């Protein structure tokens, strides 16, 4: 392993021992945003060889079920997934993974970019589900790592105007650096209907698409109110199991509400986007720690400092 990013879910398992129905029963290795160098391959592997630099897709289907057959393998209930109980993750010096889910990196794509393909994939999957296309206007709620990757993917896929909202001025500044057209600072006491009006004022009309990347109830409400009739709301962020939302408002305006669970069939697209420099994810990495300082790294992530914390697992190569 070379570079492994820390995700909010890693921090959540570390702090709480569960996410929804996924509950830790025994110790588990964390980490699922990863890239490394091949040391050894199985006898049947033909597309990779020792020395190859690869990005790792952490979810591997265990059976050829209806979801696998239809190309939506992320929905398979028996999926192996790094750092989701009881499956160990890849935050380690050495790690073994299904070769079909290891993707060779071009020479001009760094290990850190390879590790960032995992969060980038969430943005690609979300933008695909939302139907982002040339000329789309988009609202993104939340400028954390997932909101920011959704921003860069939406712009790359042709979105003409993107508004992004967040509580943090620092994160909004990063969004501006990554190409956001409008920044919407949020306060905890803000009223969803009023926020929706502010979005409409900025864009000169309601957005076609809203990508909700916080999971916060008030933001889900804002997302529905803000989206134009016949538009799409994609729920990317995960919050409380039960949420109060203006469903009648969505129903009578034919606003479609779509769910997102991880991603599927995104790694080849992400690699192409990075290699061709259609997207730039390098500014997302704000902190780096050697593997020995993993606790410091997790504390930094837990405190919400910076954007993406990267762990460097190769003692002999600490470069990006």
Backbone torsions as a table, in degrees:
resi	resn	phi	psi	omega
1	UNK	NA	146.1	179.9
2	UNK	-116.0	-59.5	-177.9
3	UNK	-130.9	131.8	178.3
4	UNK	-133.4	122.1	178.9
5	UNK	-83.3	153.0	175.2
6	UNK	-97.2	127.8	179.6
7	UNK	-103.1	156.6	175.2
8	UNK	-54.6	-33.3	-179.9
9	UNK	-67.8	-36.1	176.3
10	UNK	-59.4	-46.8	-179.5
11	UNK	-63.2	-40.0	-178.4
12	UNK	-64.7	-44.3	177.0
13	UNK	-62.2	-41.0	-179.7
14	UNK	-62.4	-41.1	-176.1
15	UNK	-84.0	-37.2	-169.4
16	UNK	-118.5	-16.4	177.1
17	UNK	75.5	8.5	178.4
18	UNK	-164.6	156.0	166.0
19	UNK	-137.1	111.2	-178.4
20	UNK	57.7	-123.9	-177.7
21	UNK	-83.5	-8.3	179.5
22	UNK	-88.5	105.0	-173.4
23	UNK	-117.7	132.8	177.5
24	UNK	-70.0	127.5	175.4
25	UNK	-107.9	-20.7	-179.1
26	UNK	-150.7	166.8	-179.7
27	UNK	-55.4	145.6	-175.3
28	UNK	-140.6	139.1	173.6
29	UNK	-76.0	133.2	179.1
30	UNK	-87.8	179.9	174.7
31	UNK	98.9	124.2	175.2
32	UNK	-146.6	5.1	176.1
33	UNK	-108.9	93.3	-164.0
34	UNK	-141.3	151.5	171.2
35	UNK	-144.3	149.9	-178.6
36	UNK	-160.4	-169.2	-177.9
37	UNK	-116.9	134.1	-178.9
38	UNK	-68.6	129.6	177.0
39	UNK	-102.3	-36.9	-173.2
40	UNK	-155.6	144.7	177.4
41	UNK	-125.7	155.7	176.6
42	UNK	-69.7	163.5	-174.4
43	UNK	-63.1	-25.2	-177.3
44	UNK	-93.8	-2.1	-177.5
45	UNK	-82.5	124.2	-178.1
46	UNK	-113.4	-22.7	-172.6
47	UNK	-91.2	-5.6	179.4
48	UNK	-131.5	154.0	177.8
49	UNK	-142.4	160.0	177.8
50	UNK	-54.0	136.9	-178.1
51	UNK	101.8	-22.6	178.9
52	UNK	-64.0	141.0	174.6
53	UNK	-93.2	129.2	-174.8
54	UNK	-134.1	150.5	167.3
55	UNK	-99.6	144.4	-173.7
56	UNK	-110.3	121.1	171.2
57	UNK	-83.6	118.0	-168.0
58	UNK	-76.1	-16.0	-178.2
59	UNK	-100.6	123.6	-178.8
60	UNK	-126.5	120.3	179.0
61	UNK	-63.2	141.4	179.4
62	UNK	-93.6	-19.9	-178.7
63	UNK	-145.2	157.7	-180.0
64	UNK	-88.2	76.2	-178.0
65	UNK	-95.9	-172.8	-176.5
66	UNK	-61.1	-33.5	-178.4
67	UNK	-72.1	-40.7	176.2
68	UNK	-61.0	-47.2	-176.8
69	UNK	-63.2	-33.0	-177.4
70	UNK	-89.4	4.8	178.0
71	UNK	81.5	11.3	179.4
72	UNK	-116.1	53.2	-172.8
73	UNK	-62.9	-19.4	178.1
74	UNK	-63.1	-19.0	-178.2
75	UNK	-92.1	-2.5	-178.9
76	UNK	-64.4	125.5	-174.9
77	UNK	-69.2	-17.0	-177.2
78	UNK	-104.3	13.2	-179.6
79	UNK	-50.6	137.1	164.7
80	UNK	-80.8	135.5	175.6
81	UNK	-145.5	125.2	-178.9
82	UNK	-52.5	130.8	173.8
83	UNK	61.9	30.6	167.1
84	UNK	-121.7	119.6	-172.4
85	UNK	-49.9	135.9	4.3
86	UNK	-97.2	15.7	-172.8
87	UNK	-83.1	129.9	178.1
88	UNK	-70.6	147.3	176.4
89	UNK	-89.7	-165.1	-172.4
90	UNK	-119.8	24.0	175.5
91	UNK	-82.2	83.6	-173.3
92	UNK	-161.5	173.0	177.2
93	UNK	-72.7	-44.3	-178.9
94	UNK	-127.2	146.9	-174.8
95	UNK	-153.3	141.7	180.0
96	UNK	-110.5	133.4	-175.8
97	UNK	-145.6	154.8	176.3
98	UNK	-57.9	123.7	-174.8
99	UNK	-62.5	-28.2	179.4
100	UNK	-66.8	-15.6	-179.6
101	UNK	-114.5	23.1	169.9
102	UNK	-115.0	125.9	-173.1
103	UNK	-116.4	127.1	-177.4
104	UNK	-66.3	134.4	-179.7
105	UNK	-93.2	135.6	172.7
106	UNK	-64.0	159.2	-176.3
107	UNK	-60.2	-28.5	-176.3
108	UNK	-91.5	9.9	175.8
109	UNK	-112.3	123.2	-175.2
110	UNK	-76.5	167.0	175.1
111	UNK	-59.8	-42.0	-178.9
112	UNK	-64.1	-41.0	174.6
113	UNK	-60.7	-39.5	177.5
114	UNK	-60.2	-41.3	178.0
115	UNK	-67.8	-34.7	-178.6
116	UNK	-75.6	-5.6	174.8
117	UNK	-62.3	-29.2	-179.4
118	UNK	-63.9	-57.3	175.4
119	UNK	-63.6	-36.1	177.6
120	UNK	-57.5	-35.5	179.6
121	UNK	-62.9	-34.6	177.0
122	UNK	-62.4	-42.1	177.7
123	UNK	-64.0	-41.7	179.3
124	UNK	-64.0	-47.3	-178.8
125	UNK	-62.6	-42.1	-179.5
126	UNK	-65.4	-43.4	-179.8
127	UNK	-67.3	-36.3	175.3
128	UNK	-62.8	-47.8	-179.2
129	UNK	-63.7	-33.8	-179.2
130	UNK	-76.4	-21.0	-177.6
131	UNK	78.2	33.6	177.0
132	UNK	-61.0	132.9	-178.2
133	UNK	-151.1	-178.4	-179.7
134	UNK	-51.6	124.4	176.0
135	UNK	87.0	-1.4	178.8
136	UNK	-61.9	142.4	167.5
137	UNK	-104.6	135.6	-169.6
138	UNK	-134.4	136.0	168.0
139	UNK	-106.0	130.5	174.2
140	UNK	-116.4	120.2	177.6
141	UNK	-92.3	113.0	179.2
142	UNK	103.9	124.2	-179.5
143	UNK	-113.3	35.1	169.8
144	UNK	-77.4	-171.3	-178.0
145	UNK	-52.7	-40.9	-177.4
146	UNK	-74.2	-39.4	174.6
147	UNK	-60.5	-40.3	-178.0
148	UNK	-70.4	-39.6	176.8
149	UNK	-69.2	-33.5	176.3
150	UNK	-63.4	-37.4	176.9
151	UNK	-61.6	-52.0	-175.6
152	UNK	-67.3	-33.6	178.2
153	UNK	-70.8	-43.2	179.8
154	UNK	-59.1	-43.0	178.6
155	UNK	-64.8	-41.3	179.9
156	UNK	-66.0	-30.4	-179.0
157	UNK	-86.1	1.7	171.7
158	UNK	111.6	1.6	178.8
159	UNK	-58.4	130.5	-175.8
160	UNK	-86.6	-33.7	-179.1
161	UNK	-136.8	126.9	178.0
162	UNK	-127.2	123.9	171.5
163	UNK	-101.4	136.6	176.6
164	UNK	-131.0	138.1	-176.4
165	UNK	-117.4	150.5	174.6
166	UNK	-167.7	160.7	174.4
167	UNK	-75.7	-29.4	-170.8
168	UNK	-94.2	122.5	176.9
169	UNK	-64.2	-35.6	180.0
170	UNK	-62.1	-43.2	-179.5
171	UNK	-70.3	-36.3	176.6
172	UNK	-65.3	-35.5	176.8
173	UNK	-63.5	-39.7	177.2
174	UNK	-64.9	-38.5	177.6
175	UNK	-62.3	-40.2	177.8
176	UNK	-61.4	-44.9	178.2
177	UNK	-58.6	-34.0	-176.6
178	UNK	-90.1	2.3	170.9
179	UNK	113.1	10.2	177.8
180	UNK	-64.6	141.5	-179.7
181	UNK	-84.9	-35.9	-179.2
182	UNK	-136.8	140.0	177.9
183	UNK	-111.6	133.7	-178.4
184	UNK	-121.1	97.4	178.0
185	UNK	-68.9	139.0	-176.8
186	UNK	-118.6	143.2	170.1
187	UNK	-114.7	153.1	-175.3
188	UNK	-60.3	-27.9	-176.2
189	UNK	-88.6	0.1	-178.4
190	UNK	-61.2	146.4	-177.9
191	UNK	-96.7	127.9	-175.3
192	UNK	-51.5	-45.5	-179.2
193	UNK	-62.4	-37.0	179.3
194	UNK	-70.3	-38.1	177.0
195	UNK	-61.7	-41.0	179.6
196	UNK	-61.7	-38.5	178.1
197	UNK	-67.0	-36.8	178.1
198	UNK	-64.5	-39.1	177.9
199	UNK	-62.8	-45.4	-179.6
200	UNK	-61.6	-38.8	178.2
201	UNK	-63.8	-41.0	179.8
202	UNK	-65.4	-44.3	-173.8
203	UNK	-85.8	-17.5	-173.0
204	UNK	76.5	22.2	-179.8
205	UNK	163.1	165.7	-179.8
206	UNK	-73.4	147.7	178.0
207	UNK	-70.9	149.5	175.3
208	UNK	-65.8	-34.8	-169.2
209	UNK	-136.6	137.9	169.3
210	UNK	-123.3	131.3	176.2
211	UNK	-110.6	110.9	-175.6
212	UNK	-91.8	109.6	-172.6
213	UNK	-114.3	21.1	-179.2
214	UNK	-113.7	-36.1	-173.6
215	UNK	83.0	-4.7	-179.2
216	UNK	-74.9	136.5	-176.2
217	UNK	-56.3	-45.8	-177.3
218	UNK	-62.8	-34.2	-179.8
219	UNK	-73.1	-35.2	175.9
220	UNK	-64.1	-40.4	177.5
221	UNK	-63.5	-46.2	177.7
222	UNK	-58.3	-42.6	-178.4
223	UNK	-57.3	-45.3	-178.6
224	UNK	-68.6	-48.0	-179.8
225	UNK	-61.4	-35.9	-172.6
226	UNK	-76.6	-30.1	-172.0
227	UNK	-73.9	138.2	-178.0
228	UNK	-68.3	156.6	179.2
229	UNK	-57.8	135.6	-177.4
230	UNK	81.6	1.5	-178.6
231	UNK	-87.2	-169.1	-174.2
232	UNK	-129.7	133.5	168.8
233	UNK	-110.1	126.1	176.5
234	UNK	-109.2	124.5	-179.6
235	UNK	-92.0	103.0	-176.5
236	UNK	-100.5	-43.6	179.7
237	UNK	-76.2	150.1	-179.9
238	UNK	-114.3	124.8	178.7
239	UNK	-122.8	-136.3	-178.8
240	UNK	-66.1	151.3	-178.5
241	UNK	-61.5	-41.4	178.6
242	UNK	-110.1	131.7	-176.6
243	UNK	-136.4	137.2	175.3
244	UNK	-87.6	125.0	-177.6
245	UNK	-142.4	151.2	-178.0
246	UNK	-78.7	71.9	-175.2
247	UNK	-66.4	-33.6	179.5
248	UNK	-64.9	-40.1	176.3
249	UNK	-57.7	-44.1	179.1
250	UNK	-66.3	-41.6	-175.5
251	UNK	-64.8	-49.0	-175.0
252	UNK	-73.4	-14.8	176.3
253	UNK	-104.7	6.3	179.8
254	UNK	54.1	40.6	172.8
255	UNK	-83.0	120.1	-179.8
256	UNK	-81.3	135.9	177.5
257	UNK	-114.0	119.6	-175.9
258	UNK	-119.3	143.9	176.6
259	UNK	-94.2	158.2	176.0
260	UNK	-132.5	127.2	172.9
261	UNK	-124.1	103.2	-179.0
262	UNK	57.9	-113.9	-170.8
263	UNK	-174.5	167.1	170.2
264	UNK	-154.3	146.2	176.3
265	UNK	55.6	43.6	-176.9
266	UNK	-113.0	-23.0	-173.4
267	UNK	-60.3	-46.9	179.3
268	UNK	-59.6	-41.1	178.3
269	UNK	-63.0	-46.9	-178.1
270	UNK	-60.8	-42.7	179.8
271	UNK	-63.0	-42.4	178.0
272	UNK	-62.1	-42.2	-179.6
273	UNK	-64.3	-39.2	179.9
274	UNK	-72.8	-43.7	-177.2
275	UNK	-64.4	-35.5	-179.4
276	UNK	-87.7	-0.1	-179.8
277	UNK	59.5	32.0	173.4
278	UNK	-74.4	-25.7	173.3
279	UNK	-130.8	149.1	178.4
280	UNK	-122.8	110.9	-179.9
281	UNK	-104.8	-4.7	-176.4
282	UNK	-55.8	-37.8	-179.4
283	UNK	-65.2	-12.6	-179.7
284	UNK	-68.5	-30.1	-176.5
285	UNK	-79.6	114.3	-177.6
286	UNK	-112.3	-19.1	-178.7
287	UNK	-138.4	142.5	176.3
288	UNK	-132.5	138.1	178.7
289	UNK	-137.7	144.6	170.0
290	UNK	-68.0	156.3	-177.2
291	UNK	-56.4	-33.1	-179.4
292	UNK	-62.7	-23.6	-177.4
293	UNK	-102.6	32.8	-176.3
294	UNK	-57.3	-39.0	-178.2
295	UNK	-64.3	-41.9	175.9
296	UNK	-60.8	-41.7	-179.6
297	UNK	-62.1	-44.6	-179.5
298	UNK	-67.9	-35.6	176.3
299	UNK	-63.4	-41.1	178.2
300	UNK	-60.8	-44.9	179.3
301	UNK	-65.8	-40.5	-178.6
302	UNK	-61.7	-36.6	-179.0
303	UNK	-78.2	-5.7	179.1
304	UNK	73.2	23.9	179.8
305	UNK	-78.6	136.5	179.1
306	UNK	65.4	-156.6	-178.7
307	UNK	-114.1	-72.1	-176.3
308	UNK	-117.4	126.0	176.9
309	UNK	-97.2	128.2	-175.8
310	UNK	-115.5	131.0	175.4
311	UNK	-99.0	134.2	-177.4
312	UNK	-103.6	113.8	-169.0
313	UNK	-98.2	-10.4	-178.3
314	UNK	-101.8	109.6	-176.8
315	UNK	-58.0	-30.9	-174.9
316	UNK	-90.7	-4.9	-179.4
317	UNK	-148.0	97.4	-178.6
318	UNK	-100.1	9.4	179.9
319	UNK	-69.3	161.1	176.0
320	UNK	-56.9	NA	NA
